[in-house]
Amino acid sequence: MTKPQVLPRSALVDRAAELVPLLRSHALWTEENRRLHDESIAALSDAGILRMRVPTRYGGHESDARTVVDVLTQISQGDGSTAWNVSVWSMAAWLASAFPDHVQDEVFADADSLVCAVLSPTALATPTDGGLVVNGQWHFTSGALHSQWQVVIAMAPTPDGAGQWPITALVPMSDLMIVDDWRTSGLRGTGSVTTVAENVFIPGDRVLPMPAVLQEQYASELNAASPVYRSPLMPTGCTTFTGTAIGMAKAAFDGFLRQLPDRKITYTDYGSQGAAPITHFQVAEASLLIDEAESHAYRLADLIDSKAVDGVRWTVRDRTYARAVLGRVFQLTKQAVDVLQTGSGGSSVYETAPIQRIARDLQTLNLHALMHPNTNFELYGRVLCDVEPNTMYI
C-alpha cells in the first residue's frame, strides 16, 4: 500500500483553511447529535489533518508545534468541537509514538487510525502473566466515538511492590465499553463519552510507567532522532490545545464584524452598531485580547520547537510556564468572546448564532482540570516563589 504524502506546514494550514466552510456547515448538526459529522471526519482524513503527529514512516507528517497551532486555529474557525477532537487525536498520536516501535506498527498500520486519550488515572491495573489486567473507567474521553485506540492511565503496583504508580497503556477501542453520558453545556459535539474497562488484558509491551513518560524516557528507538518526539509530554499538550481556543475567538470576532453594518442598536438612534463608540471599544479590546493569546501560544510553540531541535532540557520553571501559558490563552480568548457576546444583542441567543456556541465551548475549555487558568497560574506561581510543584503533570 502506498504511503500518504507527507505535507509541509504551509500545505497543511492551507488545507485546514479550505475545510472551514464544510465544518461550519455541520457545526449545528455536530452539536445536536453530540458527535462529529461523518463528512467532517472524512474531509479531515482526506486532507491529511489527522496525521499531523503520526511518524513519517507510517505516512504521517511529524508536524512541529507551530504547525499544529496554525492548523487547529484554522479548524476551530469552522467548529470548536471538531478542532478539540483533532487536538486530542494529534496529542494522543504523539503519545502513542512514545511506545515501542513494534507497538506503533500495530497502532499505525493504518496511517489514519485515530487514538484518543485521557490522562486521569481512574482505573486499577493488576499484574498478570505477560502484562496487566485493567478495570475502571475514564470520563471526558474526547473522540472516543471515532477512535480505534485509547491511551489509558491506571494505577498499578510499583516494580518493588511497595506502592503504586500510574502507568499509561494502549488499548484497542474494541476492548472497551462506551457509556453515552456526554450531555453538557459546551463542546457538545466532541462526544467525550465515558469508556469502561472490565478485566481488559494489556500486554506488557503496551504499558509504560507514567513517571518515566513525564520525564521524556520514551520507549521508541526510531523516533528518538526526531525533534518532534523529544519534547516533554505536558508542554507538548499545552501548545497543542491552544489553537482550538484562538480559532474560536477569531471566528467570533470575524462574525461580529460581518454583522455590524446591518445591526442596529435597538431603542437608540444608532442605525448601525458600527457607529457607536462602545462598539469601537469592544472590537478593539477583543482584537487585542486575541492577539495577546496568539502571541503566548506562538511563543510557547517556538520554545518547544527550538528546544527540541537543540536538545535543550526543560527546567521545572519551563514546564510550569507551559501550563500557565495554556491557562492564559484560554482565559484571554474567553474574555474576548465575552466582550463580543455582550455586544451581540438578543438575536445571539438563538442556536443558529455561532457566538453563543463559541462562548459555551470556551467556558467549557476554561473548566478543564488540566487547563483551568487558576490552577495553572497557581502552579507557575509556586515555582516562581521557589515552592515545589504539587503535581507530576508538568
N, C-alpha and C positions, 0 to 999 in steps of 0.2 A: 504494500500500500504506500502511495506517495505521501510524504510528509507535507503538511500545510506550509505555506510560505511564511518565513519569519519576517515580520514587519517592523520598520523603524518607528521612532516616536511620531514623526510628522504624519505618516500614513495612518497610524492607529488613532491619533487625535482627529484627523480628517474623517475617518470612517465613523468615529463616535459622533461627530457633529452631524453627519448625514443621517444618523438614526434618530435624532431628536424629534422630528415631526411624527414618525411612527410611534415612538414611545409615548409621546404626548397624546396621541390619538387613543392609546389604550390605557391611559392613566386612570380614568374613572372606572373602567371595567376592572382594572387591576385592583383598585381599592375595594370595589363592591364584592369581588369574588375572592379577595384575600389571598391572591397568588398572582404571579406574573403571567401575562398572556403568552400563549404558545408562540404566537408570531413574534413577540419580543424576544423570547429565548432563541428562536431560530435565527432572527436577524443578528443578534449579538454573536451567536456562534458563527454564522457565515462571515461576519466582519472580522472575526479573529479576536474580538474583545475578551472572550472568556479564556484566552490562552496567554494573557499578559504575563503571568507569573509561573507558567509551565516552562520547564527547561527546554532549551532549543533542540536537544537531541530527540525530543518527542514531538517536535513541531511547534513548540511554544516560542514566545518572544523574549523571555528573560528581561522584561521591561524594567528600567530603573525607576526610582521613586518619583522623579519629576514627571515621567511619562504617565505613571499611574494616576497621579494627582490631576493632570491635564485631561486624561481620558474620562475619569469619573466626574470631573467638573462638567464636561460636555453631556455625559449620560444623564446626570441628575437634572439638567435643564429640561430634559424630556419627562422624567419621572423619578422622584426621590426613592421610592421603594425599589425600583429596578436598579438604581445606582447603588443602593445599600447592599443588595444581594450580590451585585457584581464585585463590590469591595470585599465582601465576606468570602466569596469564591476565590478572588485573587489572593487574599491573605491566606486562606486555607490551602490553596495550591502551593504557595510559598512554604508553608509549614510542612506539607507533605513532602516537599523536596529536601527536608532535613533527615528523612528516614533513609535506611539503607537502599542502595541503588536497585537491588533486585525487587524490593518492595515498591519502589517507584515504577518499575517496569510493569507491575500489575495495575497500579493506580492509573497510570497514564498510557495504558495500552491503547486507549482512545484519547487523542490529544484534547478532545472537547469534554472529557469526563469531568464532572463537577464535584468538588469537595466542599462540604460545609464544616463548620467548626463552632464549638462553644468552649470557653476557657474555664468555666466553673467546674470544680471537682465534686460534682453532686452524684457520684456513684462510688461503689466499693469494688475493688478487684481482689480476687483470691488466687494465690499461686496454685498452679496445677501442672501436670506433666506437659512440657512444651510451651507453656505460656500462662495466661491468666483467664479466669472466668469473671466476667463483669456483670454486676446488677446495679441498676439505678436509672436515673432519668436526667435529661438535660432540657431546661426550658430555653426559650428565646433562640431556637435553632433556625436562624435565617437561611433561606434557600434549601431547606431540607426536602421540600416537595419536588424539587427538580434535580437533586443531587444523587450521585452514585456511591459516594463515600462520605463518612463523617470522621473528623478528628475529635476524639472524646478525651476528657480528663477524668481520672478516677483516683481515689486514694488506695494505695497498695502498701503492703509491708516493705520496709527498707530491706536491703540485702542481708543485713545482720539480724533482722527480725526484732530489733529493739524498739522500733517505732513505725510510723507511717510517713509516706511522702506521696505527692501527686505524680502520676505518670500520664503521659499522653500516648494515645494509640489510634491506629487507623482501623475503622470498622466499615464493612460494606453496608450500605443502607438496607439491603435485603435482610440483614441480621437484626435490624431494629424495628420496633413498632412505632407508629406515629399517632399521637393524640392531637386531634384538631381542636386546639383550645385558643387559637390566635384571634381574639376578638378585642380590639384595642382602639384607643383614640387616635393613634398615629402610626405611620409606617404599616398600615393595614395590608398593603399589597405584598409585603415581604414573606408572608406565610411562615412566620417564625414560630412554628409549632413546637410541641414537646416531643422529644424522641426518647424511647424507653428500651433498655437492655434487660432481658431476662435470661440469665445463665448463658450469656454470649461468650464463647471461647475466642480469645485473641491470641494468635501465635506470638511467641516471644520476639520474633524479628519485626513485628509491627508495634512494638512498645518501646518508648524512650522515657527516661526519667525527666520529669518536667524541670527540676532544678538545673540539670545539665543543658537542656534546650535553652533555658533563660540565660545561660552563660555561654552561648554560642558553641557548645560542644555537640556538634551535629554528627550524624552517622553516615552521611553521604560522602563518598570519596570523589565521585565525578563532578559534584557541584562545588567542591572546595575551592576550585580555581576561579569560580565566577563571582565577581564583586556583588552581584545581586543577592547571593545566598550566604554572604559573610557577615551581614548586618545582624544586630540583635532583634529578637522577636518583637518585643514591645515597641521600640521606636519604629520598626518597620510597619507594624499595625497602626500606630498613631498617625503616621503620614498617609497611609493608605486610606484611612477613613475621612480625612479632611476634605477631599474633593467633593464628596457627596453633599456636605453642608454648603460649601461655597457655590456649587452649581445651583442648588435650590434657591439660595439667596439671590443669585443673578437672575434666575427665572422670574422670581417675584418682582425684582427691580425692573426688568425689561417689560413685564406685563403691566406694571403700574404706569410706566411712561407711555406705553401704547394707548392706554385708555384716557390719558389726561385731556387731549383736545376735545373729546366728546362728553366728558363727565362734568356735570355742573355740581356746585355745592348747594344742596337743597336748603331752602329758606334763607338764601343770601342773594346778593346781586351778581355773584360771580357766574358768568355764563360758561366759563371754562375753569376747571380746578387749577390748571397750569398758570393762571393769572394771580393766584392767591399767594401772598408772602409765606404763609405757613407751609404751603406745598414746597416752596423753594428750600425752606429749612429741612423739610422731611427728606426730599430727594438728595440733598447734599449730605445729610447725616447718614442716610442709608448707604449711599455710594462710598463714603469714607470708611464706614464700618466694614463693608465687604472688601474694600481694598486692603484694610488692615488685616483681615482674616486671611486673605490670599497671600499677603506678604509673609505672615507667620508660617503658613503651610509651605510656601516655596523655600523659606529659609531652612525649615526642618528637612524637607526633601533634599535640598542641596547638601546639607550636613550629612545625611545618610549616604548619599551617592559619593561624596568626596571621601568620607572616612572609609567606605568600602573599597574604593579604588586604591587608596593609600595604605590600607591595612592598619589604620589607627584604632586603638581600643577605645571603647566608650567608658567614660567615668560614670560614677553614680549620679553626679550632677547632670551630665549629658542625658542620662536615661530618664531622670525625673523631669528634666526640661522638656523632653518629648511628650510626656504625659501632660505637662502644663500647656504646651502648645495646642494639643488636641482639645483640651478643655476650653482654651481661649478662642479657638476657631469656632467651636460650637456656640460659645457664648456670644461672640460678635455677630455671627450670622443670624442667630435668633433675635438679637437686638435690632438688627437691620430690618428683618421681616416684621417684627413687632411695630416698628415705626411705619412701615408701608401699610400694614394691615389697619393701623389706626386711621390712616388717610384714605382707606379704600371704600368707605361708605357701606351702607346697608346691603347693597347688592352683592357684596363679597361673601356673605354668609351662605349663599347657595352652593350646593355640592358641585355645581359646574364651574365655580370660580376657583381657579388653581391656588390662589393665595391662601385660602382657608386650609387647604390640604397641606400646603407647604408649611404653614405655621404649626399645624399639629405634628407634622413629621419632624420638624426641627425641635419642637418641645420634647418629643419622644427621644431624639438623639441626646438631648441635654440631660435626660434622666438615666441614660445608660450607665451601669455601675462602673465600667472601666473608663468612662469618658466624662463623667459628671464634673463640671468646672470646679465646684467647691472642693471635691475630693482631690482632684489633680493639683489645684493650687496649693492646698494644704501640704500635699506630698512634696511638691517642689520647695515650698517654704521651709519645711523641716530640714531639708538638705542645705538650703541656703543659710540656715541657722545652726549648722553643724549638729543636727539631730538625725539619728539613723532613720532611714525609711521604714515604715511599718507594714511593708508588703514585699513579697518576692516578685510582684508583677511590674518590674521596671526593666 
